[in-house]
Amino acid sequence: MSRRWRLGKSLKSKGAMQFYSRYWKKEKRKFLTITAGACLLVLILMLLPLSIVEPSKYGSGNKAGAIVHTDKQVPQTEAGSKRNAISNSEQKKSTERRNDLVQERASADEMIKEPDDQAPYVGVYVADKQAVERVPLEIYVRGVVAAEMPERFELEALKAQAIAARTFIVRRLMHAKNHEVPQGADVLGSVAHQAYEPLAKLEDRENPMRQKLNRAVNETAGLILTYKDQPIQAAYFSTSNGHTENAEDYWASPPIPYLRSVPSPWDRAISPRFTNIVKLDAADMLRKLGVASSAVPAFEALAVDEDAASEQGSRTVRESIKVLSRTKGQRIAELSIGDTKLTGRQLRERLGLTSSSVEWKWEDGKVVLTSYGYGHGVGMSQYGAQGMALKGSKAEQIVTYYYVGTTLKKIEDVWPKKP
């Protein structure tokens, strides 16, 4: 074997070794890369379920969701702490809101139920049946609210009416005023005392309306108006002329401190009873007022000539009927017709007018009398209460506005204690 051949063979062996060495190194790196990638993938797949579990189950502030033991807590950043505090606060508020809604729902369900069957009991004389209907106090109050105030009124207005009605009957029961009513009765179920809707008639109302009445009664159950710890004389009426009346100006009684004149501007805008017109012959008007036609010669002439010119008739009416004084509530206190003097109340009642706030004129051969308001004007105006409720006033605000200086109390606080 020549030297040249051995050298060539040696070089070939070394080249092959180098080639194979480089090849295995390359394959080894590829194998390690694939192995590392596979291990990383397995690790990610193992950690992935923990990252989607609710953090609350694994400790607050741990985004990865890993359990934080109490003996070795992971430190939190200030921002993380704030986020957790806000989250916990929102969860607490949400829970409180749900609890409040549940309680409100339960309370609302209680409020629309029938009023409680509890003493005292009220004997109501129902004229249509000529019988006495004996019912628990709160059932009686519901019957009064149903009869005295339109059920379409705002709930707060109905509640104000319930308080006034309850106060009226409690005062009456405490003073045992039953001498002017049929035997076995405590009160008349008419406007002479308080209008009252009997149980049988109330059953004919639609369920939502009965529930509204129940709520007005139940939400004020046991509440009455007092002055110096005694139930007040809770007078009320339909519609004012813009003011309520001092009690003494209409009833000719001593002043009552809580029945004072207050402005009631809401009635004009919402009451269909605010303006009322009556037309009378001159002679007929004088007869109803108890005034002799001879005492007012000018009216006697109008009675003969009903076609008298409008200007002449207006002048006669204007000169023959004069307002002598007005009340604090802007109603007629006293007027004169010829030489005869009458009070505003006498004018109203004898002519069947709706109010003693009256204006008159001569038109088409008749005396036209326009009344403003509906009722005596003392105490709470029902349409005024509705107007206040529409403006957002609560029942307590309504009643303490119209009954000046009064306080709401529970019946048991004023009812005489048994010895």
C-alpha positions in Angstrom: 0.0 0.0 0.0 1.5 3.2 -1.1 2.0 6.1 1.2 -0.3 8.3 -0.9 -3.1 5.8 -0.6 -2.9 5.6 3.2 -2.8 9.3 3.5 -6.0 9.7 1.3 -7.8 7.0 3.3 -6.9 8.7 6.6 -8.2 12.1 5.3 -11.5 10.5 4.3 -12.0 8.9 7.7 -11.5 12.2 9.5 -13.9 14.0 7.1 -16.6 11.4 7.8 -16.1 11.7 11.5 -16.5 15.5 11.4 -19.6 15.2 9.2 -21.3 12.7 11.5 -20.3 14.8 14.6 -21.9 17.9 13.1 -25.0 15.9 12.1 -25.6 14.5 15.7 -25.1 17.9 17.3 -27.8 19.4 15.0 -30.2 16.5 15.7 -29.5 16.8 19.5 -30.4 20.5 19.5 -33.6 19.8 17.6 -34.5 17.0 20.0 -33.9 19.3 23.1 -35.9 22.1 21.5 -38.9 19.8 20.8 -38.6 18.3 24.3 -38.5 21.7 26.0 -41.5 22.9 23.9 -43.5 19.8 24.9 -42.7 20.3 28.6 -43.8 24.0 28.4 -47.1 23.0 26.7 -47.8 20.4 29.4 -47.1 23.0 32.1 -49.4 25.6 30.5 -52.2 23.0 30.1 -51.8 22.2 33.8 -52.0 25.8 35.0 -54.8 26.9 32.6 -57.8 25.6 34.8 -56.5 27.5 37.8 -56.5 30.8 35.9 -60.3 30.6 35.2 -61.5 29.7 38.7 -63.2 32.4 40.7 -60.6 34.3 42.7 -62.9 34.4 45.7 -62.3 30.6 46.1 -58.5 31.0 46.1 -57.9 34.2 48.0 -58.4 37.8 47.0 -55.9 39.6 44.8 -54.4 36.4 43.2 -54.9 36.7 39.5 -53.6 33.2 38.7 -56.2 31.8 41.1 -53.7 29.9 43.2 -54.5 29.2 46.9 -52.9 31.7 49.3 -52.5 30.2 52.7 -53.0 32.3 55.8 -49.5 31.5 57.0 -47.8 32.6 53.8 -49.7 35.4 52.0 -48.7 36.8 48.6 -48.1 40.5 48.9 -50.5 42.7 46.9 -50.0 45.9 45.2 -51.9 49.0 46.3 -53.9 49.0 43.0 -54.9 45.4 43.6 -56.0 46.1 47.1 -58.2 49.0 45.9 -59.7 46.8 43.2 -60.5 44.2 45.8 -62.0 46.7 48.2 -64.2 48.2 45.4 -65.3 44.7 44.3 -66.2 43.6 47.9 -68.1 46.9 48.4 -70.1 46.4 45.2 -70.9 42.8 46.2 -72.1 44.0 49.6 -74.2 46.8 48.1 -75.7 44.4 45.6 -76.6 42.0 48.4 -78.2 44.8 50.5 -80.2 46.0 47.5 -81.6 42.4 46.9 -82.5 42.2 50.6 -84.2 45.6 50.5 -86.2 44.6 47.5 -87.3 41.4 49.1 -88.4 43.3 52.3 -90.2 46.0 50.2 -92.0 43.3 48.3 -93.1 41.5 51.5 -94.1 44.9 53.0 -96.0 45.9 49.9 -97.9 42.5 50.0 -98.8 43.2 53.7 -100.0 46.7 52.9 -102.6 45.7 50.3 -104.2 43.1 52.6 -107.5 43.7 54.4 -107.0 46.1 57.4 -106.7 44.3 60.7 -109.8 43.2 62.6 -108.9 45.0 65.9 -110.7 47.1 68.5 -112.1 49.6 68.9 -115.2 48.8 66.9 -117.5 51.4 65.2 -121.2 51.2 64.9 -122.1 53.0 61.6 -125.8 53.8 60.8 -126.3 53.0 57.1 -129.4 54.9 56.0 -130.0 52.9 52.8 -130.3 49.7 54.9 -131.7 51.4 57.9 -129.3 49.3 59.9 -126.2 49.6 62.0 -123.0 48.1 60.5 -120.5 47.3 63.2 -116.9 47.1 61.9 -113.4 47.4 63.2 -111.9 50.9 63.3 -109.6 50.5 60.3 -112.3 48.9 58.2 -114.5 51.9 59.0 -111.7 54.3 58.0 -111.4 52.5 54.7 -115.1 52.9 54.1 -114.9 56.6 54.8 -111.9 57.1 52.4 -113.7 55.2 49.7 -116.8 57.4 50.1 -115.2 60.8 50.8 -112.3 60.9 48.2 -112.0 59.8 44.6 -109.9 56.6 44.4 -108.0 58.0 41.5 -106.3 60.5 43.8 -102.6 60.1 44.7 -101.8 57.5 47.4 -100.4 60.3 49.7 -103.7 62.2 49.4 -105.7 59.1 50.3 -103.4 58.5 53.3 -104.0 62.1 54.4 -107.8 61.5 54.2 -107.4 58.2 56.2 -105.6 60.1 59.0 -108.3 62.8 59.1 -111.1 60.3 59.0 -109.5 58.2 61.8 -109.0 61.3 63.9 -112.6 62.3 63.5 -114.0 59.0 64.7 -111.5 58.5 67.5 -112.4 61.9 68.9 -116.0 61.0 68.7 -115.6 57.6 70.4 -113.5 59.1 73.2 -116.2 61.8 73.9 -119.0 59.2 73.5 -121.1 61.4 71.2 -123.9 59.1 70.2 -127.0 60.8 71.5 -128.1 62.1 68.1 -127.7 58.8 66.3 -130.0 55.7 66.2 -129.5 53.2 69.0 -126.4 51.0 68.7 -124.7 53.4 66.4 -121.7 55.7 67.1 -121.8 57.7 63.9 -123.9 58.4 60.8 -122.6 57.0 57.5 -123.4 60.3 55.7 -122.0 63.7 55.2 -123.7 64.8 58.4 -120.7 63.1 60.1 -118.6 61.2 57.5 -119.7 59.6 54.3 -119.2 55.8 54.5 -119.2 53.0 51.9 -120.7 49.8 53.3 -118.8 46.5 53.0 -121.2 45.0 50.5 -120.8 48.0 48.2 -117.0 48.1 48.6 -116.9 44.5 47.4 -118.2 45.6 44.0 -115.0 47.7 43.4 -112.2 46.3 41.2 -109.5 44.5 43.2 -106.7 47.1 42.3 -108.9 49.9 43.7 -109.6 48.0 46.9 -105.9 47.3 47.3 -105.1 51.0 46.9 -107.6 51.8 49.6 -106.2 49.1 51.9 -102.7 50.5 51.4 -103.8 54.0 52.3 -105.3 52.7 55.5 -102.6 50.2 56.4 -99.7 52.6 55.9 -101.3 55.0 58.3 -102.8 52.5 60.7 -103.3 53.9 64.2 -102.2 57.4 63.3 -104.3 60.4 64.4 -103.8 64.1 64.6 -103.5 65.7 68.0 -103.3 69.1 69.6 -102.0 69.2 73.2 -102.2 65.4 73.3 -105.9 65.3 72.3 -107.5 64.2 69.0 -108.4 67.3 67.0 -111.7 68.2 65.3 -110.5 67.1 61.9 -112.9 69.0 59.6 -112.4 68.7 55.8 -114.1 69.7 52.6 -113.8 69.3 48.8 -112.4 72.5 47.2 -111.2 75.8 48.5 -111.4 79.2 46.8 -107.6 79.6 47.2 -107.7 79.7 51.0 -109.1 77.7 53.8 -111.3 79.4 56.5 -110.8 80.2 60.1 -113.3 78.0 62.1 -114.9 80.9 63.9 -115.6 82.7 60.6 -117.9 80.0 59.4 -119.2 78.3 62.5 -119.5 81.4 64.7 -117.6 79.4 67.4 -114.7 80.4 69.6 -111.4 80.3 67.7 -109.9 76.8 67.3 -106.1 77.1 67.2 -105.4 74.4 64.6 -108.3 75.3 62.2 -106.8 78.5 60.8 -106.9 80.0 57.3 -104.0 78.9 55.1 -103.4 79.4 51.3 -104.5 76.5 49.1 -103.4 77.5 45.6 -103.6 74.0 44.1 -107.5 73.8 43.9 -108.0 76.3 41.1 -105.8 74.3 38.7 -107.1 70.7 39.4 -110.6 70.8 40.9 -113.6 70.5 38.5 -115.6 72.0 41.4 -113.7 75.2 41.7 -116.3 77.3 39.8 -120.1 76.8 40.2 -122.8 79.0 38.7 -126.4 79.4 39.8 -129.1 81.5 37.9 -132.1 82.7 39.8 -135.1 85.0 39.2 -134.8 88.1 41.4 -138.1 87.4 43.2 -137.1 83.7 43.7 -133.7 84.7 45.2 -135.3 87.2 47.6 -137.9 84.6 48.7 -135.2 82.0 49.4 -133.1 84.5 51.4 -136.2 85.5 53.5 -136.1 89.1 52.3 -139.3 90.8 51.4 -139.4 92.2 47.9 -140.8 95.4 49.2 -137.6 95.9 51.2 -135.7 96.1 47.9 -137.8 98.2 45.5 -135.3 98.0 42.8 -135.5 94.2 42.8 -139.3 94.4 42.8 -139.1 96.4 39.6 -136.8 93.8 38.0 -139.2 91.1 39.0 -142.0 93.0 37.0 -139.7 93.8 34.0 -137.4 90.8 33.5 -136.5 92.2 30.1 -134.9 95.2 31.8 -131.7 96.3 30.1 -128.6 94.5 31.2 -126.9 97.7 32.3 -129.9 98.7 34.4 -130.2 95.3 36.0 -126.5 95.1 36.7 -126.6 98.5 38.4 -129.6 97.4 40.5 -127.9 94.2 41.6 -124.7 96.0 42.3 -126.3 98.7 44.4 -128.8 96.5 46.2 -126.4 93.7 47.3 -123.3 94.9 49.1 -120.5 93.0 50.8 -120.0 94.5 54.2 -117.0 92.4 55.3 -114.8 89.5 54.3 -113.2 86.7 56.2 -109.5 85.8 56.4 -110.2 83.1 53.8 -111.5 85.7 51.3 -115.2 84.6 51.7 -118.2 86.8 52.5 -118.5 87.4 56.2 -121.5 89.7 56.0 -123.6 91.3 53.3 -126.6 93.5 53.0 -129.6 93.2 50.6 -131.6 96.4 50.9 -131.9 96.8 54.7 -131.4 93.1 55.5 -128.1 91.8 56.7 -127.0 88.2 56.2 -123.8 86.2 56.9 -121.9 84.5 54.1 -123.0 81.2 55.5 -126.7 82.1 55.4 -126.3 83.3 51.8 -124.6 80.0 50.8 -127.0 77.7 52.6 -130.3 79.5 51.7 -129.5 79.7 48.0 -127.9 76.2 47.9 -124.5 77.6 46.8 -121.3 75.6 46.9 -119.3 78.2 48.8 -119.6 81.6 50.6 -117.0 83.0 48.2 -119.5 84.5 45.8 -119.8 87.1 43.0 -123.1 88.1 41.3 -124.3 89.9 38.2 -127.5 90.5 36.1 -127.7 88.6 32.9 -130.6 87.7 30.6 -133.2 88.7 33.2 -131.7 86.7 36.0 -129.3 87.1 38.9 -126.2 85.0 38.1 -124.3 83.9 41.2 -120.8 82.4 40.7 -119.3 80.5 43.7 -115.6 79.7 44.0 -114.8 76.5 45.9 -116.9 73.7 47.2 -117.7 73.2 50.9 -117.5 75.1 54.2 -113.8 75.8 53.8 -112.7 74.8 57.3 -109.7 72.3 57.7 -108.3 70.2 54.9 -109.1 70.8 51.3 -109.3 67.4 49.6 -108.3 68.8 46.2 -105.7 70.8 47.9 -104.3 67.6 49.4 -104.3 66.1 45.9 -102.4 69.1 44.6 -99.8 68.8 47.3 -99.4 65.0 46.7 -98.9 65.7 43.0 -96.1 68.1 43.9 -94.5 65.4 46.0 -95.7 66.1 49.5 -96.2 63.2 51.9 -99.4 62.6 53.9 -97.8 63.9 57.1 -96.8 67.1 55.4 -100.3 67.5 54.0 -102.2 67.1 57.2 -99.9 69.2 59.3 -100.1 72.0 56.7 -103.9 72.2 56.8 -104.2 71.5 60.6 -101.9 74.1 61.9 -99.6 73.2 64.9 -100.9 69.6 65.1 -98.8 66.4 65.8 -99.3 62.9 64.6 -99.5 60.2 67.4 -100.6 56.6 67.8 -104.1 56.0 69.1 -102.8 54.1 72.1 -100.8 57.2 73.2 -104.1 59.2 73.7 -106.7 56.5 74.3 -107.8 56.5 78.0 -106.1 53.7 79.9 -108.3 51.2 81.8 -107.8 51.4 85.6 
